[in-house]
Amino acid sequence: MGTPAGAGKAVPRYVQIADDIVQQIRGGVLKPGDTVPSESELVERYGVAGGTIRKAMVEVRASGLVDTRHGKGSIVKDRPPVRLRSSDRFRASHRRGGKAAYLAESEQSGATAKVSVLYIGPMEAPADIAERLGVDVGTQVLARRRLYFRNGTPVETASSYLPWDVVKDIPELFAENPGPGGIYARLEDHGHTFAEFVETLQARPAAKAEASELALSPGAPVVHLLRDAVTKKGRVVEVCDTLMAADQFVFQYRIPATD
């Protein structure tokens, strides 16, 4: 038999060092708020050149576990992930219990959640949103833009777009707090019973403005999620355009293996 490609190759020293530092963070040796040892300290500890340490720290920063601040070094983040259970978070039972999806999932993870409303009002539907809602480009829709916090740290922005003919007679959807169970509960109160939620995810680096809004390092990884809320009549009554700090979320899906 031939030797598999890459077999027997030594792991680069900088990768080994990065893995060791990451494991120290995940294992609690380096705790949230701690500063990662300086380059000179790491050079002495690992017996390597400064260039090797700098390459290792690039890998550590890419893990999303540290923030690098000018003049202060790399500091371990206090950003434990929220676990998203896609098959559970939009349960009707949560809405009946008065809990919107984000608050329900945060509560399950033991986190303190807060929502800041940035904008509520009419706007013209952009092309991609109009296509999902099944309306013409430029049609007036209701936009609701929010910034979500976890333990005081911004972790997610979400913009909901809803057809005007659906929302015009639901005054709660124009309020900052739409009431127990969130906007989905209010839609169901008015006869829009949900059949499914369809989500599309894409991982990418954060743009400069996005990184600033979510308190991330420039170019930090984010997850862009688009969700269509589909009723039993087959109509999309909300499109939610969400951007999440990738280090804050773990996505867990239950996929049936049979028809």
KETORKE-719668 format. One line per 10 residues: their letters; for each residue x, y, z of N, C-alpha, C. Coordinates in Angstrom, 2 decimals. Example, Ala and Ser with C-alpha at 12.3 -4.5 7.8 and 13.67 -1.06 7.14 Angstrom:
2
AS> 13.19/-5.69/7.80/12.30/-4.50/7.80/13.20/-3.30/7.80; 12.85/-2.25/7.08/13.67/-1.06/7.14/12.90/0.03/7.87
//
This chain:
259
MGTPAGAGKA> 0.84/-1.21/0.00/0.00/0.00/0.00/0.87/1.24/0.00; 0.41/2.31/-0.64/1.16/3.55/-0.65/0.96/4.30/0.65; 1.83/5.25/0.88/1.74/6.08/2.08/0.77/7.22/1.83; -0.24/7.45/2.70/-1.20/8.53/2.50/-0.49/9.86/2.42; -1.02/10.74/1.58/-0.43/12.06/1.42/-0.40/12.77/2.77; 0.75/13.34/3.12/0.87/14.10/4.35/1.24/13.25/5.54; 1.21/11.90/5.41/1.52/11.03/6.54/2.98/11.19/6.93; 3.21/11.24/8.22/4.57/11.31/8.73/5.13/12.72/8.82; 4.40/13.69/8.31/4.88/15.07/8.39/4.72/15.58/9.82; 5.75/16.26/10.31/5.70/16.80/11.66/4.79/18.02/11.70
VPRYVQIADD> 4.05/18.16/12.79/3.22/19.35/12.98/4.14/20.52/13.26; 3.97/21.64/12.55/4.84/22.79/12.78/4.83/23.21/14.24; 5.97/23.68/14.70/6.10/24.04/16.11/5.12/25.14/16.50; 4.90/26.12/15.62/3.99/27.22/15.98/2.56/26.71/16.16; 2.18/25.67/15.39/0.85/25.09/15.54/0.75/24.37/16.89; 1.80/23.66/17.27/1.80/22.99/18.58/1.65/23.99/19.71; 2.37/25.11/19.59/2.31/26.14/20.64/0.91/26.76/20.68; 0.36/27.06/19.51/-0.99/27.62/19.47/-2.00/26.68/20.10; -1.91/25.39/19.76/-2.82/24.40/20.33/-2.69/24.35/21.84; -1.47/24.47/22.35/-1.24/24.42/23.79/-1.90/25.63/24.47
IVQQIRGGVL> -1.75/26.80/23.88/-2.34/28.01/24.47/-3.87/27.92/24.43; -4.41/27.46/23.30/-5.86/27.31/23.18/-6.39/26.33/24.23; -5.68/25.23/24.44/-6.11/24.26/25.44/-6.03/24.83/26.85; -5.06/25.70/27.09/-4.98/26.36/28.39/-6.20/27.26/28.62; -6.66/27.91/27.56/-7.85/28.76/27.68/-9.09/27.91/27.89; -9.26/26.88/27.06/-10.46/26.04/27.16/-10.48/25.24/28.45; -9.29/24.93/28.99/-9.21/24.17/30.23/-9.27/25.03/31.47; -9.31/26.35/31.31/-9.43/27.23/32.46/-8.13/27.61/33.11; -6.98/27.18/32.55/-5.69/27.61/33.09/-5.54/29.12/32.88; -5.90/29.56/31.67/-6.02/30.99/31.38/-7.51/31.32/31.42
KPGDTVPSES> -7.91/32.15/32.36/-9.32/32.42/32.60/-9.77/33.70/31.89; -11.09/33.87/31.70/-11.60/35.10/31.09/-11.04/36.33/31.80; -10.52/37.27/31.02/-9.93/38.47/31.58/-8.42/38.38/31.76; -7.88/37.16/31.74/-6.42/36.99/31.86/-5.74/37.44/30.58; -4.52/37.94/30.73/-3.71/38.31/29.58/-2.81/37.14/29.20; -2.81/36.78/27.93/-1.90/35.73/27.46/-0.46/36.22/27.68; 0.45/35.36/28.15/1.83/35.80/28.38/2.41/36.53/27.17; 3.32/37.46/27.45/3.91/38.28/26.40/4.77/37.43/25.47; 5.13/38.02/24.34/5.97/37.32/23.37/7.28/36.87/24.00; 7.91/37.75/24.78/9.19/37.38/25.40/9.02/36.24/26.40
ELVERYGVAG> 7.91/36.25/27.14/7.65/35.16/28.08/7.43/33.84/27.35; 6.70/33.90/26.24/6.43/32.68/25.48/7.69/32.17/24.79; 8.55/33.08/24.32/9.84/32.67/23.75/10.65/31.88/24.75; 10.68/32.39/25.99/11.44/31.70/27.04/10.79/30.37/27.42; 9.46/30.36/27.50/8.76/29.16/27.93/8.92/28.02/26.93; 8.78/28.35/25.63/8.79/27.31/24.61/10.14/27.12/23.93; 11.09/28.02/24.21/12.43/27.87/23.65/12.47/28.01/22.14; 11.72/28.97/21.62/11.67/29.20/20.17/11.93/30.67/19.89; 12.04/31.00/18.59/12.27/32.39/18.19/10.97/33.19/18.25; 11.12/34.52/18.28/9.96/35.39/18.34/9.03/35.22/17.16
GTIRKAMVEV> 9.59/34.96/15.98/8.76/34.77/14.79/7.82/33.59/14.93; 8.29/32.54/15.58/7.45/31.35/15.79/6.29/31.68/16.72; 6.57/32.47/17.75/5.52/32.87/18.68/4.50/33.76/17.98; 4.97/34.66/17.15/4.03/35.55/16.45/3.11/34.74/15.54; 3.66/33.73/14.86/2.83/32.88/14.02/1.83/32.08/14.87; 2.26/31.64/16.04/1.37/30.90/16.94/0.22/31.78/17.40; 0.52/33.05/17.69/-0.53/33.94/18.19/-1.54/34.30/17.09; -1.10/34.27/15.83/-2.07/34.44/14.74/-3.10/33.33/14.80; -2.64/32.09/15.05/-3.56/30.95/15.16/-4.46/31.08/16.38; -3.90/31.55/17.50/-4.70/31.71/18.72/-5.80/32.76/18.50
RASGLVDTRH> -5.45/33.87/17.87/-6.46/34.90/17.60/-7.54/34.39/16.67; -7.15/33.54/15.72/-8.13/32.98/14.78/-9.14/32.06/15.48; -8.78/31.57/16.66/-9.70/30.70/17.41/-10.90/31.47/17.95; -10.78/32.81/18.00/-11.87/33.63/18.53/-11.93/33.66/20.05; -10.92/33.12/20.72/-10.94/33.03/22.18/-10.29/34.21/22.87; -9.59/35.06/22.12/-8.91/36.21/22.72/-9.23/37.48/21.95; -9.12/38.60/22.65/-9.17/39.91/22.04/-7.78/40.51/22.12; -7.29/41.07/21.04/-5.98/41.70/21.04/-6.17/43.21/21.06; -5.64/43.86/22.08/-5.80/45.30/22.25/-4.43/45.97/22.25; -4.35/47.07/21.51/-3.07/47.77/21.37/-2.56/48.20/22.75
GKGSIVKDRP> -1.34/47.80/23.02/-0.70/48.17/24.28/-1.07/47.29/25.46; -2.01/46.37/25.26/-2.45/45.51/26.37/-2.26/44.03/26.09; -1.88/43.67/24.87/-1.69/42.27/24.54/-2.99/41.57/24.23; -2.96/40.23/24.32/-4.12/39.40/24.01/-4.80/38.98/25.30; -6.10/39.27/25.40/-6.86/39.03/26.62/-7.93/37.98/26.34; -8.03/37.00/27.24/-8.99/35.91/27.09/-10.41/36.48/27.20; -11.25/36.14/26.22/-12.62/36.66/26.20/-13.50/35.98/27.23; -14.45/36.74/27.71/-15.50/36.18/28.56/-16.74/36.02/27.69; -16.68/35.06/26.75/-17.75/34.89/25.77/-18.07/33.40/25.58; -18.55/32.72/26.65/-18.91/31.31/26.46/-20.03/31.17/25.45
PVRLRSSDRF> -20.01/30.12/24.62/-20.99/30.03/23.55/-22.40/29.69/24.02; -23.37/30.25/23.31/-24.76/29.84/23.45/-24.95/28.65/22.53; -25.62/27.62/22.98/-25.88/26.47/22.12/-27.27/26.63/21.50; -27.31/26.77/20.20/-28.57/26.89/19.49/-29.09/25.51/19.13; -30.25/25.18/19.60/-30.87/23.90/19.23/-31.94/24.21/18.20; -31.58/24.09/16.93/-32.47/24.55/15.87/-33.83/23.87/15.90; -33.85/22.61/16.33/-35.12/21.89/16.34/-35.97/22.26/17.54; -35.41/22.99/18.49/-36.13/23.32/19.72/-36.45/24.80/19.89; -35.62/25.68/19.32/-35.70/27.08/19.71/-36.96/27.79/19.25; -37.64/27.26/18.24/-38.88/27.89/17.79/-40.10/27.06/18.15
RASHRRGGKA> -39.97/26.26/19.19/-41.12/25.47/19.65/-42.29/26.39/20.01; -43.48/25.97/19.64/-44.68/26.73/20.01/-44.83/26.80/21.52; -44.33/25.77/22.23/-44.45/25.77/23.69/-43.67/26.91/24.32; -42.53/27.31/23.70/-41.79/28.47/24.20/-42.64/29.74/24.06; -43.28/29.88/22.89/-44.10/31.07/22.68/-45.28/31.09/23.63; -45.90/29.92/23.81/-47.04/29.87/24.75/-46.59/30.18/26.17; -45.32/29.86/26.48/-44.78/30.18/27.79/-44.29/31.61/27.91; -44.46/32.39/26.84/-44.09/33.80/26.88/-42.64/34.08/26.61; -41.91/33.13/26.01/-40.48/33.31/25.78/-40.17/33.37/24.29; -39.54/34.47/23.87/-39.03/34.55/22.51/-37.81/33.65/22.40
AYLAESEQSG> -37.43/33.29/21.15/-36.39/32.28/20.94/-35.06/32.63/21.60; -34.59/33.87/21.41/-33.28/34.24/21.96/-33.28/34.18/23.48; -34.34/34.67/24.10/-34.41/34.64/25.56/-34.50/33.21/26.08; -35.21/32.35/25.35/-35.33/30.96/25.77/-33.99/30.25/25.71; -33.25/30.43/24.62/-31.97/29.74/24.47/-30.93/30.28/25.44; -30.97/31.59/25.72/-30.03/32.18/26.67/-30.29/31.66/28.07; -31.57/31.56/28.42/-31.93/31.04/29.73/-31.43/29.60/29.90; -31.56/28.79/28.84/-31.11/27.40/28.90/-29.61/27.32/29.14; -28.85/28.30/28.64/-27.39/28.26/28.79/-26.92/28.97/30.06; -27.86/29.53/30.83/-27.48/30.19/32.08/-26.97/31.60/31.90
ATAKVSVLYI> -27.25/32.22/30.75/-26.75/33.56/30.47/-27.81/34.61/30.75; -27.35/35.85/30.96/-28.25/36.98/31.11/-28.39/37.65/29.75; -29.62/37.74/29.26/-29.87/38.27/27.92/-30.51/39.64/27.98; -30.19/40.46/26.97/-30.79/41.78/26.84/-30.96/42.08/25.36; -32.04/42.77/25.01/-32.29/43.14/23.62/-32.43/44.65/23.54; -31.67/45.27/22.64/-31.77/46.70/22.39/-32.38/46.91/21.01; -33.50/47.64/20.95/-34.18/47.90/19.68/-33.54/49.12/19.02; -33.05/48.96/17.79/-32.36/50.03/17.07/-33.28/50.78/16.13; -34.27/50.08/15.56/-35.19/50.74/14.62/-36.44/49.90/14.45; -37.58/50.57/14.41/-38.84/49.93/14.03/-39.58/50.91/13.12
GPMEAPADIA> -39.94/50.47/11.93/-40.67/51.36/11.04/-40.71/50.86/9.62; -41.35/51.62/8.75/-41.47/51.20/7.35/-40.17/51.39/6.59; -39.96/50.57/5.59/-38.85/50.73/4.66/-39.20/50.03/3.36; -38.45/50.35/2.31/-38.65/49.68/1.03/-37.88/48.37/1.03; -38.53/47.30/0.60/-37.92/45.98/0.63/-36.75/45.90/-0.35; -35.53/45.54/0.15/-34.41/45.30/-0.77/-34.70/44.09/-1.64; -33.95/43.93/-2.72/-34.24/42.89/-3.70/-34.27/41.49/-3.09; -33.25/41.15/-2.27/-33.18/39.79/-1.73/-34.32/39.52/-0.74; -34.67/40.53/0.05/-35.77/40.37/1.01/-37.10/40.29/0.28; -37.28/41.13/-0.74/-38.53/41.12/-1.52/-38.76/39.75/-2.16
ERLGVDVGTQ> -37.69/39.17/-2.69/-37.82/37.85/-3.32/-38.28/36.81/-2.32; -37.72/36.85/-1.11/-38.10/35.86/-0.09/-39.54/36.07/0.38; -39.96/37.34/0.48/-41.31/37.63/0.95/-42.36/37.48/-0.16; -41.88/37.38/-1.41/-42.81/37.26/-2.52/-43.50/38.56/-2.86; -42.78/39.69/-2.68/-43.34/41.00/-3.02/-42.40/41.68/-4.02; -42.86/42.77/-4.62/-42.03/43.51/-5.57/-40.94/44.28/-4.85; -39.80/44.43/-5.50/-38.71/45.24/-4.96/-39.22/46.66/-4.70; -38.91/47.21/-3.54/-39.36/48.55/-3.19/-40.70/48.61/-2.49; -41.39/47.47/-2.39/-42.66/47.42/-1.67/-42.43/47.78/-0.21; -43.34/48.53/0.39/-43.20/48.88/1.80/-43.38/47.66/2.69
VLARRRLYFR> -42.42/47.48/3.60/-42.48/46.41/4.60/-42.18/47.03/5.96; -42.46/46.28/7.01/-42.08/46.71/8.35/-40.71/46.12/8.67; -39.78/46.98/9.11/-38.45/46.52/9.51/-38.31/46.68/11.03; -37.76/45.65/11.65/-37.46/45.68/13.09/-35.99/45.27/13.25; -35.14/46.20/13.68/-33.71/45.91/13.83/-33.35/45.91/15.31; -32.69/44.82/15.75/-32.34/44.68/17.17/-30.86/44.32/17.33; -30.32/44.65/18.49/-28.98/44.25/18.89/-29.12/43.43/20.16; -28.59/42.20/20.14/-28.74/41.28/21.27/-27.45/41.22/22.08; -27.61/41.21/23.40/-26.48/41.14/24.32/-26.55/39.85/25.13; -25.38/39.32/25.45/-25.26/38.16/26.34/-24.27/38.54/27.43
NGTPVETASS> -24.74/38.54/28.67/-23.90/38.95/29.80/-23.22/40.29/29.54; -23.98/41.22/28.93/-23.49/42.56/28.71/-22.67/42.76/27.45; -22.40/41.69/26.70/-21.59/41.78/25.48/-22.47/41.63/24.25; -22.34/42.53/23.25/-23.14/42.37/22.03/-22.70/41.14/21.26; -23.66/40.29/20.89/-23.31/39.03/20.23/-24.05/38.81/18.91; -25.09/39.60/18.64/-25.91/39.31/17.47/-26.72/40.55/17.07; -26.81/40.80/15.77/-27.77/41.78/15.25/-28.80/41.02/14.43; -30.03/41.51/14.46/-31.09/40.84/13.70/-32.04/41.89/13.15; -32.34/41.78/11.86/-33.30/42.66/11.22/-34.43/41.81/10.66; -35.65/42.03/11.15/-36.83/41.32/10.66/-37.56/42.19/9.65
YLPWDVVKDI> -38.03/41.55/8.59/-38.81/42.24/7.56/-40.14/41.50/7.42; -41.25/42.25/7.56/-42.57/41.64/7.54/-43.46/42.37/6.52; -44.30/41.61/5.77/-45.19/42.24/4.78/-46.14/43.24/5.46; -46.32/44.39/4.82/-47.14/45.45/5.42/-48.59/45.01/5.60; -49.13/44.26/4.64/-50.52/43.85/4.75/-50.74/42.89/5.92; -49.67/42.22/6.34/-49.76/41.31/7.49/-49.70/42.07/8.81; -48.84/43.09/8.89/-48.57/43.74/10.17/-49.44/44.95/10.45; -50.06/45.54/9.44/-50.74/46.83/9.62/-51.84/46.79/10.67; -52.40/45.62/10.91/-53.47/45.51/11.91/-53.01/44.82/13.19; -51.69/44.76/13.38/-51.13/44.15/14.60/-50.27/45.22/15.29
PELFAENPGP> -50.86/46.10/16.10/-50.13/47.23/16.67/-48.94/46.82/17.53; -48.99/45.64/18.12/-47.87/45.21/18.98/-46.56/45.10/18.20; -46.65/44.82/16.90/-45.44/44.65/16.10/-44.72/45.98/15.82; -45.38/47.09/16.13/-44.76/48.41/15.98/-44.19/48.91/17.31; -44.33/48.10/18.37/-43.83/48.47/19.69/-42.46/47.85/19.92; -41.64/48.50/20.77/-40.33/47.94/21.09/-40.47/46.54/21.69; -41.42/46.38/22.59/-41.68/45.07/23.18/-43.00/44.55/22.64; -42.97/43.57/21.73/-44.21/43.08/21.14/-45.03/42.19/22.07; -44.53/41.95/23.28/-45.28/41.16/24.25/-44.72/39.76/24.41; -45.28/38.97/25.35/-44.78/37.63/25.65/-44.71/36.74/24.42
GGIYARLEDH> -43.57/36.07/24.25/-43.39/35.17/23.12/-42.86/35.84/21.88; -42.73/37.19/21.88/-42.13/37.88/20.75/-43.05/38.01/19.55; -42.46/38.41/18.40/-43.27/38.71/17.22/-43.95/37.47/16.65; -43.33/36.29/16.81/-43.97/35.08/16.29/-45.27/34.77/17.04; -45.26/35.03/18.35/-46.48/34.80/19.12/-47.59/35.74/18.68; -47.22/37.01/18.38/-48.25/37.98/17.94/-48.79/37.59/16.57; -47.92/37.13/15.67/-48.39/36.70/14.36/-49.36/35.53/14.49; -49.02/34.57/15.36/-49.91/33.42/15.55/-51.23/33.84/16.19; -51.16/34.84/17.09/-52.40/35.35/17.69/-53.37/35.84/16.62; -52.83/36.29/15.49/-53.66/36.85/14.42/-53.83/35.87/13.26
GHTFAEFVET> -53.69/34.57/13.55/-54.05/33.55/12.58/-52.94/33.07/11.67; -51.73/33.57/11.84/-50.61/33.15/10.98/-49.87/32.00/11.68; -50.39/30.81/11.58/-49.82/29.63/12.25/-48.64/29.10/11.45; -47.52/28.85/12.14/-46.30/28.48/11.44/-46.22/26.99/11.14; -45.69/26.71/9.94/-45.45/25.33/9.53/-43.98/24.99/9.67; -43.08/25.95/9.33/-41.66/25.68/9.41/-40.87/26.98/9.37; -39.58/26.87/9.76/-38.63/27.96/9.67/-37.46/27.45/8.84; -37.15/28.14/7.77/-36.09/27.71/6.85/-34.90/28.65/7.01; -33.73/28.07/7.37/-32.54/28.88/7.64/-31.41/28.57/6.66; -30.72/29.62/6.25/-29.53/29.51/5.41/-28.39/30.20/6.14
LQARPAAKAE> -27.25/29.50/6.29/-26.12/30.04/7.05/-24.89/30.16/6.16; -24.12/31.21/6.43/-22.83/31.39/5.75/-21.84/31.97/6.75; -20.66/31.36/6.85/-19.59/31.88/7.70/-18.67/32.76/6.86; -18.27/33.90/7.43/-17.39/34.82/6.70/-16.73/35.76/7.70; -15.70/36.52/7.27/-15.10/37.53/8.16/-16.05/38.73/8.31; -16.00/39.36/9.46/-16.83/40.54/9.71/-16.27/41.74/8.96; -17.17/42.52/8.37/-16.78/43.81/7.81/-16.46/44.76/8.96; -15.80/45.87/8.64/-15.34/46.78/9.69/-16.48/47.27/10.58; -17.58/47.72/9.96/-18.71/48.23/10.74/-19.36/47.12/11.57; -19.43/45.91/11.01/-20.01/44.78/11.74/-19.16/44.42/12.95
ASELALSPGA> -17.85/44.41/12.77/-16.94/44.09/13.88/-17.10/45.12/14.99; -17.23/46.39/14.62/-17.40/47.44/15.62/-18.70/47.27/16.39; -19.78/46.97/15.69/-21.09/46.84/16.33/-21.13/45.66/17.30; -20.41/44.58/16.97/-20.41/43.39/17.81/-19.18/43.30/18.73; -18.40/44.38/18.79/-17.21/44.43/19.66/-16.24/43.29/19.36; -15.99/43.05/18.06/-15.10/41.99/17.63/-13.80/42.59/17.11; -12.77/41.75/17.03/-11.54/42.16/16.38/-11.80/42.26/14.88; -11.12/43.19/14.17/-11.33/43.31/12.71/-11.12/41.97/12.00; -12.05/41.62/11.12/-11.93/40.37/10.38/-12.30/39.13/11.16; -12.82/39.28/12.39/-13.21/38.12/13.19/-14.32/37.35/12.48
PVVHLLRDAV> -14.42/36.04/12.70/-15.45/35.26/12.01/-16.85/35.56/12.53; -17.80/35.64/11.61/-19.21/35.81/11.95/-20.02/34.79/11.16; -21.23/34.56/11.60/-22.16/33.69/10.88/-23.33/34.56/10.43; -23.56/34.58/9.12/-24.69/35.32/8.54/-25.81/34.33/8.30; -26.93/34.55/8.95/-28.06/33.63/8.88/-29.29/34.36/8.35; -29.94/33.77/7.35/-31.21/34.25/6.84/-32.29/33.22/7.15; -33.39/33.67/7.73/-34.47/32.74/8.10/-35.79/33.20/7.52; -36.50/32.27/6.89/-37.86/32.50/6.42/-38.83/31.83/7.38; -39.80/32.59/7.88/-40.85/32.04/8.73/-42.06/31.75/7.84; -42.37/30.47/7.68/-43.38/30.04/6.70/-44.63/29.54/7.42
TKKGRVVEVC> -45.79/30.04/7.02/-47.04/29.63/7.66/-47.57/28.34/7.03; -48.59/27.79/7.64/-49.21/26.57/7.12/-49.89/26.81/5.77; -50.14/28.08/5.44/-50.71/28.41/4.13/-49.61/28.58/3.08; -48.36/28.41/3.49/-47.24/28.49/2.56/-46.71/29.89/2.34; -47.12/30.84/3.14/-46.66/32.23/2.97/-45.50/32.54/3.92; -44.49/33.25/3.41/-43.40/33.75/4.25/-43.87/35.07/4.85; -44.06/35.10/6.17/-44.56/36.31/6.83/-43.47/37.06/7.57; -42.27/36.52/7.57/-41.12/37.25/8.13/-39.85/36.68/7.54; -38.92/37.59/7.20/-37.55/37.22/6.88/-36.67/37.86/7.93; -35.83/37.08/8.57/-34.92/37.60/9.59/-33.49/37.50/9.09
DTLMAADQFV> -32.82/38.64/8.99/-31.44/38.73/8.53/-30.57/38.95/9.76; -29.78/37.93/10.12/-29.07/37.91/11.39/-27.57/37.78/11.18; -26.80/38.51/11.99/-25.35/38.38/11.98/-24.90/38.07/13.40; -24.14/36.97/13.55/-23.75/36.49/14.87/-22.24/36.38/15.03; -21.73/36.74/16.18/-20.33/36.50/16.49/-20.11/34.99/16.55; -19.24/34.46/15.68/-19.13/33.01/15.53/-18.68/32.31/16.81; -17.89/33.00/17.64/-17.40/32.35/18.85/-18.46/32.24/19.92; -19.64/32.83/19.70/-20.70/32.82/20.69/-21.71/31.71/20.49; -21.69/31.04/19.34/-22.78/30.14/19.02/-22.30/28.77/18.54; -23.00/27.75/19.00/-22.81/26.39/18.51/-24.15/25.96/17.93
FQYRIPATD> -24.14/25.50/16.69/-25.38/25.12/16.03/-25.57/23.61/16.11; -26.72/23.22/16.61/-27.03/21.79/16.76/-28.35/21.51/16.06; -28.33/20.58/15.10/-29.53/20.27/14.34/-29.90/18.79/14.49; -31.20/18.56/14.52/-31.71/17.19/14.50/-32.26/16.93/13.11; -31.69/15.95/12.40/-32.06/15.68/11.02/-32.66/14.29/10.93; -33.96/14.18/10.57/-34.59/12.85/10.49/-33.89/11.96/9.46; -33.76/10.70/9.79/-33.10/9.75/8.89/-34.11/8.96/8.05; -35.40/9.16/8.31/-36.45/8.45/7.58/-37.50/9.45/7.13; -38.35/9.03/6.21/-39.45/9.87/5.74/-40.48/10.06/6.84
//
